[in-house]
Amino acid sequence: MIQFTVYGEPVAQGRPKFTTAGGFARAYDPKKSRDYKDYVKIAAAEYAPSELLEGPLAVMIIAYRSIPKSFSKRKTAAAEAGEIYPTTKPDADNYLKGVKDALKGVMWKDDSQVVDAYARKRYSSRPRIEVKIRKLGA
């Protein structure tokens, strides 16, 4: 199993932007998503296997978001204890999409190898994303 942590405020995969060049439409990542993917690649590089993982993989991420400043002390303590969940946007799977895209070519050959995926959103005073990758099968 490979596990590592990407410190800092998690960034979810944003909706693609579109442009036309030479009469053809082209989709691209928003700058914030692209920059975060680069950051995830750098953080993951020291945990990368000597050869890219092959075969089916399972990925689990936990995105720890900052506790809103508007929370009272009691609500902040409850959020830190895991009693209050972040039910606002972005969706948990958008954090997963960004991490999966970033790890292509670092941990595995293609995102399609991920056959089991699990994403959680939580609050923490130390924002980060924890990533676990496990090979499945023989």
C-alpha positions as CSV (number, residue, x, y, z in Angstrom):
1,M,0.0,0.0,0.0
2,I,1.2,3.5,-0.8
3,Q,0.0,6.4,1.4
4,F,0.9,10.0,1.5
5,T,-0.5,13.4,2.5
6,V,-0.8,16.5,0.5
7,Y,-0.9,19.5,2.9
8,G,-2.8,22.7,2.2
9,E,-6.4,23.6,1.4
10,P,-7.8,20.8,-0.9
11,V,-8.8,21.9,-4.4
12,A,-11.6,20.0,-6.2
13,Q,-11.5,19.4,-9.9
14,G,-13.1,22.3,-11.6
15,R,-15.4,22.3,-14.6
16,P,-13.4,22.4,-17.9
17,K,-13.1,25.6,-19.7
18,F,-13.5,25.8,-23.5
19,T,-11.9,27.8,-26.2
20,T,-11.8,27.7,-30.0
21,A,-8.5,27.7,-31.9
22,G,-8.5,27.4,-35.7
23,G,-12.2,26.6,-35.7
24,F,-11.8,23.7,-33.3
25,A,-13.1,23.6,-29.8
26,R,-10.6,22.7,-27.1
27,A,-11.2,21.9,-23.4
28,Y,-8.7,22.8,-20.7
29,D,-8.5,22.7,-16.9
30,P,-9.1,25.9,-14.9
31,K,-5.8,27.4,-13.6
32,K,-6.6,26.6,-10.0
33,S,-7.2,22.9,-10.7
34,R,-4.1,22.7,-13.0
35,D,-1.9,24.3,-10.3
36,Y,-3.2,22.0,-7.6
37,K,-2.6,18.9,-9.8
38,D,1.0,20.0,-10.2
39,Y,1.3,20.4,-6.5
40,V,-0.2,16.9,-5.9
41,K,2.3,15.4,-8.4
42,I,5.2,17.0,-6.6
43,A,4.0,15.8,-3.2
44,A,3.4,12.2,-4.5
45,A,6.7,12.0,-6.4
46,E,8.7,10.9,-3.4
47,Y,6.3,8.0,-2.7
48,A,6.1,6.9,-6.4
49,P,7.1,3.3,-7.2
50,S,10.1,2.7,-9.3
51,E,7.8,1.5,-12.1
52,L,4.3,2.7,-12.7
53,L,1.6,0.5,-11.1
54,E,-0.2,-1.8,-13.4
55,G,-3.4,-3.7,-13.1
56,P,-6.5,-2.9,-11.0
57,L,-6.1,-0.4,-8.1
58,A,-8.1,0.9,-5.2
59,V,-7.8,4.5,-4.1
60,M,-9.1,6.2,-1.0
61,I,-8.9,9.9,-0.3
62,I,-9.9,12.0,2.7
63,A,-10.2,15.7,2.0
64,Y,-9.8,17.7,5.2
65,R,-11.2,21.2,4.6
66,S,-10.6,24.3,6.7
67,I,-13.2,24.9,9.4
68,P,-15.2,28.0,8.5
69,K,-14.3,31.1,10.5
70,S,-18.1,31.7,11.1
71,F,-18.3,28.6,13.3
72,S,-18.6,29.2,17.0
73,K,-16.0,27.7,19.4
74,R,-18.4,24.9,20.2
75,K,-19.2,24.2,16.6
76,T,-15.5,24.3,15.7
77,A,-14.7,21.7,18.4
78,A,-17.5,19.5,17.1
79,A,-16.2,19.8,13.5
80,E,-12.7,19.0,14.6
81,A,-14.1,15.9,16.5
82,G,-15.8,14.7,13.3
83,E,-19.3,15.4,14.6
84,I,-20.1,18.0,11.9
85,Y,-19.5,17.2,8.2
86,P,-18.9,19.6,5.3
87,T,-22.1,19.2,3.3
88,T,-21.5,22.2,1.1
89,K,-20.0,22.2,-2.4
90,P,-17.7,20.9,-3.9
91,D,-18.6,17.3,-4.0
92,A,-16.2,14.7,-2.5
93,D,-15.9,12.9,-5.8
94,N,-14.5,16.1,-7.4
95,Y,-11.6,16.0,-5.0
96,L,-11.0,12.4,-6.0
97,K,-11.1,13.3,-9.8
98,G,-8.4,15.9,-9.3
99,V,-6.1,13.5,-7.4
100,K,-6.7,10.7,-9.9
101,D,-5.8,13.0,-12.8
102,A,-2.7,14.3,-11.0
103,L,-1.4,10.8,-10.2
104,K,-1.5,9.6,-13.8
105,G,2.0,9.1,-15.0
106,V,3.3,9.3,-11.4
107,M,1.7,6.3,-9.7
108,W,-0.1,4.5,-12.5
109,K,-0.4,4.5,-16.3
110,D,-4.0,5.5,-16.6
111,D,-7.0,6.5,-14.4
112,S,-9.0,3.6,-15.8
113,Q,-6.9,1.2,-13.6
114,V,-8.8,2.6,-10.5
115,V,-11.6,0.1,-10.1
116,D,-12.4,0.9,-6.4
117,A,-12.5,4.5,-5.2
118,Y,-13.6,6.0,-1.9
119,A,-13.7,9.7,-1.1
120,R,-14.5,11.5,2.2
121,K,-14.8,15.2,3.2
122,R,-14.1,16.2,6.7
123,Y,-13.2,19.4,8.6
124,S,-9.8,20.0,10.2
125,S,-7.8,22.9,11.5
126,R,-5.0,21.4,9.3
127,P,-6.4,21.2,5.8
128,R,-4.9,18.4,3.6
129,I,-5.8,15.4,1.5
130,E,-4.7,12.0,2.6
131,V,-4.3,9.4,-0.2
132,K,-4.1,5.6,0.0
133,I,-3.4,3.4,-3.0
134,R,-3.6,-0.3,-3.0
135,K,-3.1,-2.9,-5.7
136,L,-5.9,-5.4,-6.1
137,G,-5.7,-9.0,-7.3
138,A,-2.6,-11.2,-7.5
